[in-house]
Amino acid sequence: MYMNDMIFDQYAKMQRKGKYANANIKYDYMGALDKNDPDVYTILVKKNKYIVRLQTKIKDGNIQEIKFKAFACSIVMASMNMACEKIHKKPLIESLRLTNEEFKNKLKIPETVPERNSIMVEEVVDTLFDAIVSPDRLANKSYE
């Protein structure tokens, strides 16, 4: 599979965290938050064969903490890591501006990779907003 420098760089960031003292990584977005915290929203998005779980701690309309786990290809993981970097410590409303096309362009994904299999950012953000407006703090969504 084709993997350009940007995809490799994002994917490598996730792998290096904690392993190397000189890894220039500000924040680790892989992992989990306390699901019993009342400010934490958990979403699970299934798209084709990929699954992404995103947990966000939201206070006063701002994303205080954000973590994800993904059972997916390196492109999905790289785009989720970039999305987390972009919206961490920012107002929640900013995450609505994220588009799959933006990440496809930044990661320079070749035309040979089907879009339906590559980027899930919009789907994850949509599901996050469903979780926030729903009475419970857990939302599941499947995209075919």
Backbone hydrogen bonds, N-H to C=O, Kabsch-Sander energy under -0.5 kcal/mol:
donor,donor_aa,acceptor,acceptor_aa,energy
8,F,4,N,-2.5
9,D,5,D,-2.7
10,Q,6,M,-2.2
11,Y,7,I,-2.7
12,A,8,F,-2.9
13,K,9,D,-1.9
14,M,10,Q,-1.3
15,Q,11,Y,-1.4
16,R,12,A,-2.5
17,K,13,K,-1.4
19,K,16,R,-2.7
20,Y,16,R,-1.3
23,A,20,Y,-1.2
25,I,23,A,-2.2
29,Y,27,Y,-0.7
31,G,68,F,-1.7
35,K,33,L,-0.6
37,D,34,D,-1.5
40,V,37,D,-1.7
41,Y,56,T,-2.9
42,T,137,R,-2.6
43,I,54,L,-2.5
44,L,139,A,-2.4
45,V,52,V,-3.0
46,K,141,K,-2.7
47,K,50,Y,-2.5
48,N,143,Y,-1.4
50,Y,47,K,-2.7
51,I,71,F,-1.5
52,V,45,V,-2.5
53,R,69,K,-3.2
54,L,43,I,-1.9
54,L,52,V,-0.5
55,Q,67,K,-3.1
56,T,41,Y,-2.3
57,K,65,E,-2.7
58,I,39,D,-2.4
58,I,56,T,-0.7
59,K,62,N,-2.2
62,N,59,K,-2.0
63,I,90,K,-2.7
64,Q,57,K,-2.9
64,Q,62,N,-0.9
65,E,57,K,-1.2
67,K,55,Q,-2.5
68,F,29,Y,-2.8
69,K,53,R,-2.3
71,F,51,I,-3.0
72,A,70,A,-0.7
77,M,73,C,-2.1
78,A,74,S,-2.6
79,S,75,I,-2.5
80,M,76,V,-2.3
81,N,77,M,-2.3
82,M,78,A,-2.4
83,A,79,S,-2.3
84,C,80,M,-2.5
85,E,81,N,-2.2
86,K,82,M,-2.0
87,I,83,A,-1.9
88,H,84,C,-1.8
89,K,63,I,-1.9
90,K,87,I,-1.7
92,L,61,G,-3.2
94,E,91,P,-1.5
95,S,91,P,-0.5
95,S,92,L,-1.4
96,L,92,L,-0.5
96,L,93,I,-1.0
97,R,94,E,-1.4
98,L,95,S,-1.4
103,F,99,T,-1.3
104,K,100,N,-2.4
105,N,101,E,-2.4
106,K,102,E,-2.1
107,L,103,F,-2.5
108,K,104,K,-0.5
109,I,104,K,-1.8
113,V,110,P,-1.6
117,N,114,P,-1.4
118,S,115,E,-1.3
119,I,115,E,-1.3
124,V,120,M,-2.3
125,V,121,V,-2.6
126,D,122,E,-2.6
127,T,123,E,-2.1
128,L,124,V,-2.1
129,F,125,V,-2.1
130,D,126,D,-1.7
131,A,127,T,-2.1
132,I,128,L,-1.8
133,V,129,F,-1.8
134,S,130,D,-1.3
139,A,42,T,-1.8
141,K,44,L,-2.1
143,Y,46,K,-3.0
